[in-house]
Amino acid sequence: MSEIITLAQQLIQIDSVTPDDKGCQNLIAEYLKPLGFETEHMPFGEVSNLWARKGDSGPFIVFAGHTDVVPTGPESAWTHPPFSAHIEGDLLYGRGAADMKSSIACFMVASKRFIEENPNHKGSIGFLITSDEEGPAVDGTVKVIETLEARNEKFEYCLVGEPSSSNKLGDSIKNGRRGSLSGTLTIKGIQGHIAYPELAENPIHTFAPALEQLVHLQWDHGNEYFPPTSFQVSNINAGTGATNIIPGSVEVLFNFRFSTEHTPETLKEGVHAVLDHHNLDYTLDWNLSGLPFITPANGELIQAVKKATEQVVGYTPELSTGGGTSDGRFIATTGAQVIELGPLNATIHKIDENVSVSDLEKLTEIYYQTLVHLLK
């Protein structure tokens, strides 16, 4: 069994449900130290973070990833125990197999091979690993980036090992992500008996025209990198549970996934304009999870990854900004070129999450060739 698979199994066998790293980062650090990496543990709150660097010159490429995993769900529903890292045929099963412990193992082995074969390579290699990507993401990558920025420690390139492939390994890489802006809206009315509506004010009814307008607004048309901005309501809650009471308020949870055509401020202004137009009595609390970012297609990182992928699998990956958010949103604020490249995403967060063993061998080679193109 290859070193890649052994390392992936060792990481998967640690039940590091967010935010508890449970020693994964110690394993990574101990592997990297003999290769010449200086390792630094950066705990914040309950979150473990690892920063490792070899070299003190540019160009500097960082591999970013997370050791935390989502809960398994009912373990009895799994074909194999979720932390057994069982291999059957070409598939390695386990929580975190695809998202994203296997990617970490691949980059560890790729870095080792590159360093051993190129002991005098130019530039620097780094690892930024957190245990707070699947959770609130407030004490993880964002805090590490704040620390690095405060001491003016910069890097040009970042490869995030999130599972980016759709149908076959390397068919898609993420060169950006949409922003995410959520709102908690409370519309105030007057509670009363449902038989006497003239003595009450139903906030569901008063809000309905505004909701229809918000849903049908064309916020933008997107651009060459992003689809149009999306407004979606995720929850509406009102009432006491009785059928004969007009509620006194209604709470609405909604979210924007937005492109670089908008800023959080322009979206907020648009929502408030609609609500004010309908003379609603409301409060609205906002939460910005991340800003949109894009890495230009002609940048050195994308060109290197494209060449590496073509060498290994024989086809050119497509660029995509689809899907949810990732920690790339925190790293992109530094000005670094950021992309995501990892295994297939078909089973992430699911029962029987798995990854192809043969794909991990190829992914390691892609990472290795990327290092060759950037640092040799």
Helices and strands as residue ranges (DSSP letters): H 3-12, H 24-32, G 33-35, E 38-41, E 49-54, E 60-66, G 75-77, E 87-88, E 91-93, I 97-101, H 102-117, E 124-130, H 141-150, E 157-160, E 172-174, E 176-177, E 179-188, E 192-193, G 197-199, H 203-216, E 230-238, E 245-246, E 249-258, H 264-277, E 282-290, E 293-294, H 300-313, E 318-320, H 328-332, E 337-340, E 354-356, H 357-375
